């Protein structure tokens, strides 16, 4: 199976031309599996001792911003999911790029924090761990099945400061104006970064029309997040899509409406497979503040991702 032709043609215009062939090949093979320890239930040292007893070979991911993160070969994933550490919530399997978003938002204990599109809950778990299970963590999810999966994950991982709501994130700003110190919006997207040529289902729902429809939803979620954010608060916007319609364009829409009350924050990441946002796409020219965002390029371990951190002023 190959990637959708329209997607490949668009991707070639988005990513650096000299890296296009390398990036395309990352869709052809399973990525290395990454996971992290759960600070609400164990320590990195204790988890490493458990892994050693189970004879699961692992490699530490040595990034300053992510403690207790590991990677293993895809062939060892099944054994990892059969361990007590997995079943009892002392570790959580998650792609590295998804771990980075809540870490960059950097919530602190006792703050009020909102995860506006929370399911299945991996990022919510990191937020809760950084908050040390204190303060108030609101986790919002609209889809019923995904909502209950979110609730199960939070319970299994020992999260006690989260309050879950099955509601439309687009309504939260009006219901809870100026309430939150920090907001994570890992927005629903076309999931282009998770395409796999060996999994036909991964691309079956994709179309340019879907990308544009998803962009409309993302714009409304961003406006809702802005309304719910306190002055001085921080908002992190992310997607696992490459399309500018889902990344630069929703941010442009937000800045056109509330730009006098927002600034973007430069991001520093512990790897170099990154790209600056586009300055324009089609007829749209983007606000120069969006250049502080980052497009993460995929490797054999990391999924593609887009991240922008904003502060309400």
N, C-alpha and C positions, 0 to 999 in steps of 0.2 A: 504494500500500500504506500502511496505517496501523500505528501501534504497537499491541501487544496491549492490549485494553481494560483488563484487570486490572492491567497494568503502569502505564498512564496514571492509573488511579484511585489506585493506591498512591503513585505519584510526587507526585501533587497533595497528599497528606497528609504527604509527607516534606520537600519543598523549600518555601521561603518562598512563600506564596500569591501575593504581588504579582509574583513572578518566574516563576511557573509557565508562562505563555503564551510568554514569551521563551525559557525553557529547552526547552519542547516543540519550538519551531521549529528548535533547533540539530540535531535529528535528521533534518531534511529536506534538508540540502545538505552536500556534501563539505567537510570542514574544511580550513583552510589547512595546508599540509604543513610540518612542523618537523623540523629535523635539527641535529646538532652535530658539531664537529670531534672527531677521535680523538687525544688527547694522547700516545698511545703511538706515533703515526706521523707527526704533523705539528703545526703550530701554527695558531692561529686566523688569524694574518696570512697564512701560506702558503696555507691553504685559501681565504681570500678572494681571493687572487691567482689561484688556479686557477679559481674561479667566474667571476671577471672575464674570464679568457681564454676561457672557454666561453660568455660572454655570457649567463649565467643571472642574472636579476635576483633579488636577495634583500634581506631586511630583517633587521637584527640584532634579537635579543630582548635588550633592555637590562636584564637582571636581575643584581644583584650576586652572587647565589648560583649563577648559571649563566653561565660564560664560554664564548664561542664557540658560541652557539646562534642559529639563523637560521630564518626562515620564508619560504616562497614560495607563490605561487598554485598551486592543485591542477593547473592546466593545464601547469605547468612540471615536474611530478613526473617524467614520462617522460624528459625530457631530463636531469634530474639523475641518474636511475638509469642513464644511458648514459655517464656520465663516468668517467674513470680514477679519480678520487677516490673514487667510489662502489665500483667494482669492486676497487680496491686497498686498501679499508678505511680511507681517511682521513676519511670522514664516515659517520655512521650516522643513518638516518631513524627518528624516534621521537617520540611525542606528548609535549608539554611536561609534562603531569602525571606521566607515567612517569619522566621525567628527574629530577623533584623528589625522589622517594622515596629513592634512594640518596644524593643530595646531603645530605638532612636526616639520614641515618644517619651521614654524615661519617666514614667509615673513614680510618685513618691508615696510613702506610707501616709495614711490619713487624708489623702486627696479624694476628690470626687472625679471619677473617671467613667467614660462612656465608650463601649465597644458597639458601634452602630450597625454592624452587619456581622454578628459574632460567630455563627455556626461555621464549622463544627466545634470551635472553641480553643484551638491551639494557641492563638494569640491572646485570648482571654486568660488562659492559664499563665502565660508569661506575665501579663499585667498584674494578676493576682499575686504571683510570686514576688514581683518587684515591690508591690504594695504591702507585702508581708501579711496578707489577709486582713488588712486594716482598711479604714476609710469606707468609701461606698463605690462599688463597681457595678455599673448597669450594663447588662448584656442584652442586646436587642436582636431578634430574628423573626422574620415574618412567616416563613414556610414551616408548617406544622411539623413535618417529619424531621427537618433539620433542627427545629427548636428543641425537640425532645432528645435528639442526639447531643446537642449542646448541653442540656441539663445533665444528662448521664455522664458526659465527659467531666464537667465541673465537679460533680459529686465524687466520681472515681478518683480524681486527682487531689481531693482534699480542699477544694476552694470553699471558703465560708463567707467571704465578703461580697460575693456576687449576687445581684438581684436580676432575675431573668424576666424578659417581657416578650411575649409573642405579639408583636405589633409592627406596623410599617414605619421604617426608619425615617421616611419622608415627613412623618407627622411629629416627630420627637421635638424638633426645634420650637414648634408652636406650643407643645404641651409643657416643655421644660426649658423656657428661655433663660439664658445666662446662668446655667446651673453647674456646668462642669469645668474643672481645671484642665483636663486633658481629654481629647477625643480621638479614638482610632477609627478611621473609616477605611477598612480594607474592602473596597467596594465590589459588589457583584459585577462580574465582567465576562468577556467571551472566553476566558481561560486559555488564550493562545499559547502561553508559555508552557502549558501542560499537554500540548499536542504530542502524540507519539505515532510514528509511522507503523508501529507494530500493534496498535490498538485502534481499530476503525471507529469505535465509539467516541474516541477523544476529539475527533474532528466532525462528527456527523451532524452536529447542530450549528456549526459555524457558517456564517454568511456575512457579507458586508452589510446587509440589511440588519442583521442581529447586532452587529457592532454599533451601528448608528442608533438603534433602539436602546441598547444598553447605555450608550452615552447620555441619552435623555434622563434615564433613571439616576445615573451617577451625578449629573448636574443638580437634580433635586435633592439628592442625599447630601451633597456638599453644602447646599444652601441651608438645609435643616441643621447640619452640624455647626455651621457658622452661628445660627440663631441660638443654639444650645450652649455655645462656648462662652465662658466668662471673659471679660476684658483681661488681657495678660495671659490668657490660657493658650494652650498649644493644640493644634489639630494636625494629625498625620494622615495623609491620603495615600493609598497604595492600590495597585492592581497587579494581577498576574497576566497582563495583556501587553502586547507591543503597540497596538494601534494608537495613534495620536488622538483619535476621536474619543478614546477612553482615558487618556492620560493628560496631555497638554490641554486639550479642548475643554474638559470640565473645569479645570483650574482657571483657564482663560475666562470662562463664563462666570466663575465666582469672583475673580478679580475685577471684571467689568462692573459688577454690581456692588462689591464691597471693598474694592481695592484700597480705599483711603483708610480702612480699618485693619489692613492685613500687611504683614511682611513675611517673606519666605526666609528660611534659615538654611545656610550652606550645610551640606552633609559630608562627613568624613567616614569612609568605609574601609575595612581592613583588607581589601583586595582591589585589583586593578581592572577586573572585567566589567567596567562600567562605561557609560556614555552620557554625555550631556543631553538634555532634552533638545528636541528640534526647535528651531527658531520660527519655522513656518511649515504648514502642510496645506497643500492646495492653495486656496485663496486666503486662508486664515494666517495672520501674523500674530505670534504669541508675545505676551507681556514679557519683558526681559527678566522680571523677577522669577519666572518659571525656570530660568537657567540654574537656579540653586537646587532644583530637583535632580534626581539621578535615575537613569534607566540601567538596571542590572542586566548584563548579557549572560546567556546561559553557558554552562560548562558541563563536564561529566558529573558534577555534584550539585550545582546550583541551578535552580529554575530562573528563567527571566522574570523580571519584576520592575515595577516603577514606584518610586517613593518621593513624596514631597512633604516637607514639614513647614507648617505655617504658624505664625503667632498673631493673635488678635491684639491690636494696639488701640 
